[in-house]
Amino acid sequence: MTILVIAEHDAPKEVPLGDAPKEAPLGGNASIKAATLNTVAAAHAVRKFVGGEIHVLVAGHNAQGAADAAAKMAGVAKVLLADAPQLVEGLAENVEATVLNIAKDYSHILAPATAYGKNIAPRIAAKLDVAQISDITAVDSANTFVRPIYAGNAIALVESQDFIKVITVRSTGFEPVAADGGSAPIEKIEAAVDAGISQFVSREVTKLDRPELTSAKVIVSGGRGLGSGENYKKVLEPLADKLGAAMGASRAAVDAGFVPNDYQVGQTGKIVAPQLYIAVGISGAIQHLAGMKDSKVIVAINKDEEAPIFSVADYGLVGDLFEAVPAMLAELH
């Protein structure tokens, strides 16, 4: 049996309005997103039960660079490159149709459980008339998978007898494969024609001088206890700068307007599992814990000693964050 991984790669950096351009803008389609490495790791876990090969699909335009990067991933037997103007912005309808053209050749089709993967995988499953298996964190057998439910408070063992399994993979559940060392051949395949039912209009990309939240090794995250967006920056940014950390936030902080919603960690935000997660002024609502409790080391600072965040913290400090964070920063050299 052969397994297909749908790769997520970087988008064009210069974005036009209106119809997709004939040529992809320069500066994108050249690298593979980190979540794809975790998804390939999940494919390896499946392969232990079914054997066969792992193929990776790169769908884009002027995406040879992304295909070359995919070919270097450990354990990949072949990269399929669908390169066409209608794939330039990764519109779900066009990617889905391209996958359907080759779906019959695979027993398992995996995509990362990111916004990109969650947009494409359900469409593929629906067209194949199979049930999607969402957000898996482990593989129990060729047909059985582990996934969290109820905001991570329970673990479900899901069995599927569908002839093709369509799966999304929670990146925090699998250690990423090496990005280098492989030398898979690249085979060009035909892209599906433009479905013509959706159109790319624009994309707003937040420019970060920090690590990407979902792949950062250290995250400094703030909650409603900071009181304002000004305090969020004043208190947390120096600590994040010192640690070389990404910055996150609870939903309460996002809803209060302290930071943009792409900072949000939690069930309805981003799922993270850094080496170190520092939660400042975050009470620890169940939805937030679902997004970060797999972090290797969790440090919590909160003035409420009954705050739920302390139930998952490895180290907890009960105190005023406006005194504790500067004191912590003073101890870092």
N, C-alpha and C positions, 0 to 999 in steps of 0.2 A: 504493500500500500504506500501511496505517496501523499505527503502532507504539504499544503500550500500556506505560506505566510504572506499576508498582504502588508507590504512595507509602508510605513509612514515616513515621508521625507520632507525636507524643508521646501517651503513654497517660494515662488518668485518674490524678490524683495521690492521691486518697483511694480506697483499695482495700478493698472489702468481702470477707468470706469467704462461700463458698458460691455460690449461683446468681448470675448476672449481674443487676444491678439493672435496674429498668424505666427509670430515668433515669441517664444517665452522671454520675458525680461531677464536681463543679466543678473547674476548673483544668487540664483536659487537652484533648486533641483539638483543639488550637488552633494548633499550629505543625508545620512539616515538618522532619524530621530531615535533617541535612547530607548524609548518604549519598544521599538522593533527588536532590539537586542534581547529584551526580556521575553518577547513573544516567540522568538526563535528558540529561546531556552525552553519554553513550554512545549514547542514542537519537538524538541529533543526528548522531553519527558514522555510524550505520546509515542514517539518512535521506538522507545524501549519496549513497548507492547506490540506494535504493529510492524516494526521493521521498515524497509523502504527508504525513500529519500526525502529530504526537505528541499522544497523549491520556494523561492521568494519572488513575489511579483512587485515590480516597480512600475507604477502607472503615472505618467506625467508627460511633459513636453520639453525637449532638449534636456532630458533627464539621464543622459549617459553617465554623468558624474555620480548621481545617486545609485545607478546600477553598478558602477565600479566599486562604490563603497559597500554595497550589499554583497558583492562577490567576495569581499574580504572577510565576511563574518564567519566565525568558526562553525563548521558542520553543515554549511549550505552546499548542496550538490549542484544546484543550477539556479540562475537568476533569469527570470522572464521579464523582458523590457517591452512594455507597451508605450510607445512614444507617438503622440499625436496632439494636434492643437486643441482638440476638444477635451483633453485631459490636463490642460495646463494648470487649472485651478483646483483640480481634484473634486469636481462636482460629483456628488454621490451617485446620481443616476448613470453617469457615463462610466465611472469606475465599476459599479455593480454590473453593468451590462458586459463590460470587458471580462470580469471574473466569471460570469455565467457562461461565456464562450468556452472556457476551459475547465469549468467546475467538475464535469463528469470524470475527469482524470484523477480526482483526488478523493481520499476518504475523510480527510479533516481539512477544514479551511479556517485559519486562525487570523485574527486581527487584534491589535492592541485595544484595550478598553479606554481609549482616549476619545475626545470629541470626534476625531476623524474616523476611528474604528467603529464607534457607536452609530455613526451616521451611515456607514456602508453595510456593516454585517447584517442588520435586521432586514435590509432590502434583499440581500442575497438569500437569506433564509426563507423569506416569504416567497420569492420567485422559485426556489427549489421545493417549496412546500414541506419544509422541515422546521423543527423547533430550534431556536437559537439557545445556546448554552452561554450564559452571560457571566463575565467577571470572574473567571475561574482563578483559584489560587494554588491548586495542586491537581495532579493527574493520578487517579487511582487505578485505572485500567484503560483499555482502548475505548470503552464505552461509558466510563464512569469518571466523574469529575467533582472536585470540591469547590464550593463557592460560599461566600458569606451571605447571610440574610439578616433581616431585622437590624440594620445598621451595624453589622458585624457581631451582634450579640449571640448569634447562632450560626452553626455551620451546616450547610446542606450537602448531602451526597447525591448527585444527580446522575441518573443513568439514561442514556439515549440509545435507541435501536435504529435511529434514522440511518439511511444508507450513506449520507454525507453529514458529517457533524460541522456545524458552523458555530465558532467559538470566539468569544472575546476574552482577552487575558488581562487580568490585573497585574500591572508591572511589578508591584511590590511583592508579589507572591513567588517570583522566580528571579534568581540571580542572573544578570545579563551574561550572554556569551561574549567572548572576546570579539572586539570590532576588527581586529587584524589577525592575519595568519592564514585565512582561507584563500582559495584561488578557484572559485567556481566559474564555469563558463557562462557567458551571457547569451541568451537566445532571444531574438526579437520576435514578438508576436503581434498579431493584428489587433488594433484597438477597435472597440465597438463604435459604430457611427454615433454622432451627437444625438442624444435623446430629444433635445430641443424643448424640454419641459421645464428647465430652470436656467437661469442666467446669472453669471457672476457680476456683481455690481461693484463692491469695494471691500477692502480689508483694512482694518486698523491694527497695526502691530505695535505692541508696547516694546520700546527699546530698553533693554535691561543691561546695566553695567555689572549685574550680579549673576551668579549661577541660576539656571532655570530651576524653578521651584520643584518640579517633579523629579529632577535628577540630581539635586544638590545633596552634598554630604552633610551639610550643617544648615539648619533652618532656625531663624529667630522669628517667632510668631507672636502677634499681639492681639488682645481682645478689647472688649468694651471698657475694661478697667482702666485703659489709658486715657479715656475721657475725651480725646479729640484727635483729629488728624495731625495737628501741630505737635501734640505730645508723642504721637506714634513716631513721627520722624525724629523728634528731639531726643527721645529716650532710646529707641531701638536701633536707629541707623548707625550710631557710633559703635554699638555692640556688634552689629552685623558686619560693619566695615572691619573691625578688629579680627573677627573670626572668619572672614571671607565667606559669609553666609548668605543664603537667599532669605527673602523676607516673606512671611506669610501672615495670615490673619484668620480670625474666627468669622463666622457669618454675621455675628452681631456687630463686629467692627466694620465689616463691609456694608451692612445695611445702614449703619450710622453715618456712612460716608467718609470714614477715616481714610480708606484706601480703595482702589479699584477692585472689581470683583474677580480679576484674574489672580489676586492674592489669596483668595479664599481656599482654606484647607478644610476638608470635611466631606460628608456624604454627598452634598450637592456642590462641592467644589473639587479640589484636587486631592487625590490619594497619594500620600508621601510615606517614605520609609527611610529617612536619612540616618546617618550614623549618630547624629546629635540633634535633638529637637528641643528648643527652649521656648516654653509657653509662658508668656508674660501677661498677666491680667486676664487670663482666659479661665472661665469657670469650669469648662469641660462638659458642655452639653453632649449628649450621646451622639449627635450628628457630627460633631467635631472630632470626638474620640475615634469614630469610625474611619476617619481619614488619616490619622497619625499614630494610632496606638501600636503599629508595627515598627515604629522607630526603634533603633537599637538602644539608645539612651535618651530618656525623657527627663528634662529638668523643668519644674513648674514653680512659678513665683506668683503667689496670690495672698491677699490679706485675709481671705476666708479659709480657715483651717478645715472646714467641711466641704470645700469645693470638690466636685467629682474628679477634677483633673489630677488630684493627688492619688486617686485610686490606681492610676496607670503610670504615675511618675516613678522613676528610679531615684530621683533626688527632688525633694520638695522644700521650699522655703516659704514660711508664713511670715508675711511682712509687707511693708509699703513698697511697691515696685519703684516708686520715684526715688527711694533711697537705696533699694537693693541693687537695681541695675547699674547705677553709677559706681556703687561699691564693687560690684563684680567687674566692671570695666577697669577700675583702678588696679585690680589684682592681675589683670592680663598684661603681659609684657610682649 
